[in-house]
Amino acid sequence: MNTFAAVDLGASSGRVMVGRVGPGSLELAQAHRFANEPVRVGGTLHWDILGLYRGILEGLRLAGPVDAIGIDAWAVDYGLLDETGALLGNPVHYRDSRTDGVPGRVAAALGEDKLYALTGLQRQPFNTIYQLIAAAGTPQLAAAERLLLIPDLIAYWLTGELGAEFTNASTTQLLDLRSGEWAGELMASLGIRPGLFPRLRRPGTVIGPVLSAVGVGTPDVIAVGSHDTASAVVGVPAAGPDFAYISCGTWSLVGVELAAPVLSEASRLANFTNEGGVDGTVRYLRNVMGLWPLQECLREWGSPDLPALLREAAALPAFRAVVDLDDPVFLPPGDMVGRLTAASGRAFTGPAEIVRCIVDSLALAHRRAVRQAQELSGRHVDAVHIVGGGARNELLCQLTADACGLPVLAGPVEATALGNVLVQARATGAVGGDLSALRALLRQTQQIVRYEPRGDPAAWQTVERRLEA
């Protein structure tokens, strides 16, 4: 058995997972979990990156001796380094309001169709391109010599090696998706210095050994699919190519795995994105708001018993209230109950009704994204795989099956960490084969729950039309 540490940073918590891999065997255990609590200073929302790094180091010590380490995290956010390699300030959180109005200015200057044809990315207000334009003229950006996305920053602190892992770089909207290289001309046209960006590296590349001064041993750090969704898609236990995936947590990333990007005008207008995947694949997907509204409501309510709330919600009639979870009004933190109430036009009688509204609305958003992914890509889908924390939500999984009219295969919950471990294991020779072989090992070793569609899909179509109207 070979042992690997998967550092997995999410929007609300981070953890270090330990994977053990052998012939026909794949085991995963948690070494350490720690909170990820953003901090607002001077009106700007920041990540506590040093607190996260402390949690990572503690987790790696608790993990014990490992053969390698892989790091994945959320996309788009970054740290800036000065000429000595020192961090110039805490990274800004993607939910900060500094990019308000910036995407419209960029679209007016460049043409949104041209930007999509080059980068293949959907328009999201927090994309790195817009963050950098919002930061133009600040002392930090003027003093910066290098920009590192969050997983690359952690890898730099562990190894001293600079680089930019491809799958996460593809989310910046600063990468030429056809050439697979940084879009230097685009950067220059927007006043962004191309020299800020380090060389690209692919998943499976050995970054280097951990520095002895770090104090957690000296295993190699290996570039995995460092965008957490890229690792999660590796962790989808699909038996063939005709599947849709939903990596469901704070966000729902809904899409299909392709060999080439879809850069049509219809794709752009549908706000679908083409992100880099492991082994040269393309993650053709749409960002859906995911469980963020539910998480915010639970926080407002003082963290009540979620399983009990879901049971109450399941007993309520469907479609009493639905909202468009893709509405940007739901993006910021705070007063989520008030915003859901206003958007639904309904006076909710209690938390269970609000939970039912969120879950019905999310299943409806899943239905729309799965259908559009098939139409726009030409890829037929036989089943939908839900991985991540949302795979635990039985009500959401069943309603997604009902809404899509397709079987839903839920699990593994830890798909991101498993995908991280599998790429490390292959890079070190502990396992071999392509993505199909890695997924076969997942099917052999991980628990998967199947949900068959129930009821009349036409009812969902009626609600969808009502919402669109």
N, C-alpha and C positions, 0 to 999 in steps of 0.2 A: 504494500500500500504506500502510495506517495501522498504527501500532505501539503495542502496549499491554503494560504490565507487570502480571503477575498475581503477587501475593504470596500464597503458599499455605503455611500453617503446619499441619504435622501433628504427631502425638503423639511421633514420634521424630526428625523433622527438619523444617526449613523450607527454602523455596527461593523464588527470584524467577525467574519464567519470562517470556520475551518472546514475544508473539504478533504475527504480522504478518497482516493481513487485507486482502484485495482481492477484486475480482469473481471468484467461483469459486475463491478461494485462501484457505487457512488454514494457516499454518506456526507451529510452536512450537519454541523453543530455550531451554535452561537458561542463565541468566546467572550464577546462584550458588546453591549448596546449603550449608547449615550445620546443625550438630547442634542438636537440642533435648533437652537433658539436664536432667531435673528434679533438684532439690537438696533433701535432707532436713535441716531445721534445727530443733532443739528438739523432735524427734519429729513434726514436720509436714512433709509433702511439698509443695514449692512448684515452680512454673514459674520459670525464669530469664528473666523477661520482658525485662530490659534487655539480656541477651545476645542474645535473639531480635531485639530492635529494632536492635541493632548489626548483626546479620546482614542484616536487611532493608535498612538504609541502604547497606551495602556492595553488596548485590545491585542496588539501584536505581542506584547509581553505575556499576556494571559494565554495566547494561542500556543505558546511554546515553540519548539523548533519546527520550522516548515521548510519545504523545498523551494518555494517561491511565493511571491506576493503579487496580487493584481489589484488595481484600483479602478472603481467606477463611481460616477456621481451624476448629478443633474447637468444639464447643458447650459450654454450661452454665457454664464458668468465667469469672471476672470480676476486674476491678481496682476498687478503691475510691479515689475522689478526695476530697481535703479542699476547703474553701471557696475555696482559691486555685488549684485544679486540679492539685495535686501528688498523686502516687500515694502511698497510705498504707502500702503493703507489697507484697511479691511475691504475685501471685495463688496461691491454694492449688490444688493438683492434684486433679482429680476422683477419682483413685484413693486419695486420703488417707482415713483411717479415721474422720474426724471426724463423718461422717453415719451411722455405725453406729447402728441403732435408731431414727433420726429418722423414716423413712417410716412406720413402724408407729404412732408417736405422732401424726403428722399424720392418718393414716387413722382413728385412733380419735377424734380431735377433730372432723374434718370429715365423715367418711364417704367412702370411696374412690370410691363410685359418683358422688357429687356432684362430687368433684374432677375425675373423668374427663369428666363431662358438660360441665363448664365449659371445661377446658383441652385435652381430647382426648389427653393424653399418657400413655404407658405409665409404670408405676412403675419408676423407676431410682433407686438410692440416691444417685446423684451429681447429680440434677437441682438446678438453682439454688435452687429453693424449699427444698430440704432443707439445702443448704449455708448459706443465710441463717439458717435456724432454728438450725443448729448453731453459727453465729457470734454468736447473740444474746448481748448483754451484754459483748462484747469491746470494748476501747477503740477499735480500728480502726473497727468498724461504728458505734459511737456518734459518732465524729468525721466519718464520711463524709457528704458532700453529694451525691455522684453515684456510681452504679454503672455501669460500662461493661463489656460483654462483650469478649472478647479482640480481635476484629477492629475493634470500635468504639473500643477504647482505642488501637490502632495508628493508626487514622484520625484520632483526636483529636490525637495527638502530631504527625502530619504536617500537619494543617490548622488545628488549634485549634477545630474544630467538634464540638459534642456531639450525639450522636444514637444511636439503637438501630435497627439494620437488622432488618427484620421476620422474615426466615427464621430468623435466629439467636435472636431474641427469642421465637419460638414454641417453642423447646426448653426454656425456663426453667421451665415449668409455672406461670407467672404471667401468661399471656396468655389473654384470653377469645377462643377460636378463632372463635366465631360473629361477634362484633363486630369482631374484628381489632384490639382495643385492650388496653391493660394492664388487668388484673383488679384494680382498686383496692380493691374491697370484700374480695376474697379476701386481698389483702396485709394490709389493716388487721385482719382477723379473726385473722391469725397474728402480729401485732405487727411486720410489715414495713412500713417507711415508703414509701408510694407515691411520695413526692417524690424518692426515690433514682433513679428511672428516667426517662431523658430521652425526648423525643418520638420516635415511631417514624418510620422512613423506609423506602421500598420499593426493591427492586432496580431499578437504572437511574437513581436519583436522583443528581444531581451534589452531592457533599458540599461541595466547595470546592477551591481551588488549594492545592498544597503551599506551606507558608510558606517564604519565601526563606531564612530562617535555617537551615532544615534542610539545605540544601546539595546537593539533588539536582534542581535545576530547579523549575519551578512548574507542572507539569501538574495537571489536575484529578484529584482522587480521586473515583471513582464507586462508589456502593454497588452491589455485585453480590449474588448469593446468598451472603452472607458465612458462613453455615454451610456447611462444605466439602461436605456431602452435597447441599445445594441446588444448588451449582455443578456437582457431579458428575452430578446428574440432568439438568441442562441439557445436559451433555456426553454423554448416552446417544444413540447414533445410530439411534433407533427410526424405522421407516418408517410407523408407525400407532399407535393408542392401545392395542392389545391386547398389551402387553408387561409383563414384570416386570423389575425392575432389581436388581442386587446391586452396591453400591459396596463393593468388597472391599479392605480394607487391615488395619490394626490391628483395626478392627471390620468386620463385614459388615452393611450396612444393606440389608435385603431388603424390597421392597415394590412397589407399583404407584402410578401417578400418577392422581389423581382430581380431579374438579371440586368435590367437597364432602366434608367429613369423615364418617367412620363412627364414631358415638358409641354404638353398641349395647352392651348388657351383655355379649354374647358377645365383642365386640371387646375390651372391657376385660379380661375374664377371660383372653383369649388374649394379653394384654399387647402389643397393637398400639398404635402411636402415630400421631397426626395432626400433622404438622409443616407449616409454611408453605413453599410453593415459589414459584418465579418465575412471574410472570404470573397470580397468584391461584390457582395449583394447590395441591393438597394432596399431600404426600408421606406416603402411608399405608404404614407400614413397621414392621418389627420389628428391634430391635437384636439381632444374633447376635454372639457373642464374636469371630469373625473369626480373623485370623492372629496375634493376640496370643499364644496359647499357643506357636505355632511360633516366633515372634520371641523369646520368653523362653527357650525351649529352646536355640535357636541361641546366644543370649548365654551361657547356662550352659556350652555346649560349646566356647566360644571362637571362635564365628563360623566354622564349617566350610563347605565348599563345598556350598551349598544345591542347585544343579542335580544334583550327583552323588548327594546324599541322596534327592532326589525320584526319580531314576532307580532307585535301589535300592528305594525304597518302592513304586514302580509294579510291580516284579517280584514283590512279596510278595502272598500271597492276601488278598482283601478280608475285612473284618469279623472279623479275629482278635480285635480289641479296639475297642470304641467307647465313648465317654463322652458325657454331656450337657454340651456346651460352654456352655450357658446357666446352668449351676450357678454361683452366686456364688463358689464356692471358687476358681474360676480367675481372678477379677478382680484380686487384688493381684499385685504383682511378687514374684519370688523363689521358688525351689524348685519350678518348674513341673513338672520331671520327676518329682519325688516326688509331687506332687498328681495327675498323670496316672496314675502307677503305682497309687496308692491307689484312685482312682476306677474304674480299669479292672479292678482285681483280677487283673492279669496281671504276671508278672515279665518285663519286656521284655529281649530279648537284645542290643539295641543301638539306636543312634539311628534307624536306618531303620524299625524297628518302631514307634517312638514317632511318627515323622513320618507313617507310614501310619495310625496310630490317629487322629492329629489331622485329617488330610485326609479320611479316611472319615467322621469325626464331623462335620466342617464341612459336607461335602456332604449329610449326613443332615439337619443343621440347616437348610441351604438348602432342601432338599426340603419340610420341614415348614412353613417360613415362606412359601414360594411357594404351596403348597397352601392354607394358611390365608388368605393375602391374597386369593386368588380367592374362597374360600367366604364370607368376611366382607364383602367389598366388592361381590360380584356381578360383578366384572370378569373376563372370560375372558382367558386368557393363551395366546398362540401361540408365544412364544419368551421366553427369559431372556437379558438383556444383563448381562454381567459387565464392569464398568469398574474402573479403579484398578489398584493393584499386583497384585491377585489375578488379573488377566487374563493375566499372564505365566506363571502356574502351570498348565502344561498338564494335569498330573494332576488338580488341583482342578477345572479347567474341564470335563474329560471326565467326572469322577465326578459333578459337578453335573448335567450333561446326562443321565447314566445314572439318577441318583436322581430327577430331576424328570420324566423321560420326555419331555423337550422339547429342541429345539435350543438350544444356548448360543452366543451371539455375543459373543466376547471382544474387548474393546478399545472405545475407546482407553484405554491405560494412564493417560494424562494427562487423563482426562475432567474432573477438577476444574479444572485450570488452563485447559482449553479452554472450559468453561462460563463461567468467570470472564471470559476474554477476549471471548467472544461477547456477553455482557451489556454489557460496556464498548463493544464495537464498535457494537452497536445503539443504545446511548444517545448515541453521538457521530455517528450517521448513516452509519457506515462500512458497515453492512449493515442490511437491513430485514426485516420480517416477524415472524411469530409463532414459537413454539417449533418448529413443524414445519419452518419455513424454516431455522432455525438448525441443526436436526438433519440436514436435507438437505445442508447444506454439510459437516457432519461426515462423512456417508456418502461424499461426493465426494472427500474429502481425507485421510481417516484409515484406517489399516490395521485391519481387523476379521477375526478368525479364527472360523470356524464349526465347532462340535462337534456331531455328531449323536448321539442317545442310542443306547446299545448294551445288550445283555443283557436280562434280565427284570426289569421294575420291581417285580414281586412280591417279589423277594429283598430289596429295600430296605424294602418294607412289613413284611416279617417281622422284619428287624433293628430297625426303628422300634418295632414292638410289643414286642420283647424289651427294648429300652431303656426304654420307658415303664413296663413291668412292674417 
